[in-house]
């Protein structure tokens, strides 16, 4: 299958967005696979690493995933040695989550080539290009955050199933 760049001399924003989305998903699936995780587990581990001391309830709030789903992922991350639970000293019922040195080591080995390539890409941009890219990325994040929230709010009301195409036969009574 050809990429958007190969198939269209001047791709539109929708085509570029679809290609970017696909590449991001596939990249994170590949990273997760290298770590023995799925993409959701990998992204939750990234949240734990980004916010040391975050609790499971905060992950539920941030992601919209259920408590049982978060518990299952946290158990797996702890079992694999990528995260640790620490009891909260002020509330022994609560625990916080922290990424381990093993997680940092494994992620560095997986992400360094891509990080270096991205740094070279940004280094090749002038300040105006960097501002434009920053504005687009932050705007895209905001649109995705709002769109995800809207979909999550209506999760109990799924869209109706598409109507199958007519087969040309007689209609059922």
N, C-alpha and C positions, 0 to 999 in steps of 0.2 A: 504494500500500500504506500502511495506517495504522500509526503508531507504537504502541508498547505503551501510552503515555500516552493516546493517542486512543481505543484500543480497549478498555481496561480501567480502570475507575475506581480500583481498588486492585491494581495488578499485583503478582504474587508475585516472590520473589527470582530464580527461574529466568528468568522473562520479562524482568525488568529486566537480568539478567546477559547474556541473549542480545541484547537491544537495545543495551546498552553495548558488547558485543563487536563487533557489526555496525557501530556508529557509529565505533568506534576504527579498525577495519579500513578502512572507507570513507574516513575522514578521512586516514589515512596513505597510502592509495592516491592520493587527490587531491593531497596534498602532494608525494608522490613524482613524480606525473605532471607537476606544475609544474616540477620540477627535472630532468625527463628521465630519471627513474629508475623502478624498480619498488619495491614496498614493502620487500622484503628489502634491496635496495641502500640505500634511504633509512634503514632502521633500522641497518644496519651503519655507515653514515656517522655516524649519531647516536652510536653506540658509540665511534667514532674521535674524535669531537668531545668526548665526555664524558671520555675517558681518553687524552689526548694522549701519544703514545709507545707506545701499544699495538702489539703485533706481530701478524702474521697468525696465528701459532700460538695466540696467546691468543684471537683471534677464533674460531678453530676450537674451542678448549676451551669458551669461553663460550657459543657458539651451537649447537654440535653439527653445524655444516655441515662439509663435507669441505674438505680443503686445496685441491683444484682449484676448488671453488665459491668459496671465499674469494679465491683468486688472481684469478679471473675478475672478481669484483666490485671488488676493489682496483684492478685494471687499468682498469676503466671509470671508477671514481671519480677516479683520477689523470688519465686522458685527458680527463675533463670539467672538470678543474681544481678539484674539490671536496676532494681530499686530496693529500698529498705523501708520498713515501717519503724517509726520512732514514737513511743508513747508520749503524749502531751503531759508535761510535768504538772500543769494546773488542772487537768481533767483526764484522769487515768482511763476513762472510757474512750477518749478520742486519740487518734494517732495521726501523725503527719508522714508524708512520703518524701523520699530523697533519692535522687539518682546516685548510683554507685560509681566508683572509679572504673569498674569493668565496663559500664555503659559508656563513659567518656572515652575510654580506650577503643572500644569497638566502633563507636561512631566516628572517631577521628580517622580510623583506618578506612572506613567506608566513604566518608564525605570529603576528605582532603582533595582528591582530584577535581571534584565538581566545584568545591569552594575556590580552588585556585583558578579554574576556568572562569568562574563568575567574577572573581576579582579582576582578571585580565579584561573581561568584557567591560566592566565599569570603569577601569582605568583608561579605556579607549574613548570614553565619553567626555564631552566638555560639560561645564557646570549647568548650562541651560538644558542639555539632554538629561542630566542626572535629576534636575528638578522636575522635568516632564515625566520621567519614568517614576519618580517618587510619588508625584501627584496621581498618576494612573494606578500604581500599585495600591496606595492607601485608599483611593476611591473604590477600587475593585474589592479590597478587603471589606470595606464598609457595605458595599452592595451585597457581597456574599453573606456577611453577618446578618443583615436585615432579611435577605431572602431565605436563609436557613431558619431564622426565627419564625418567619411567616409559615414556612412549610412545617416546622415543628408544632406550631400552634394549631395547625389544621390536620395534624397526623391522625386524629380520631375520625376525620372525615375525608377518606381517600377519594381521589378523583374517580369518577365512574369508569368502568372498564370500557375500552373502545368497542364499538359495534363491529362485528365481523362483516367483511364485505359480502355483498349479495353474490350468490353462486349461480344465479340465472335460473334456478329451479323454481318450482311452485312454492309460494309462501306457506309457511306452516299455519294451521288454523289457530 
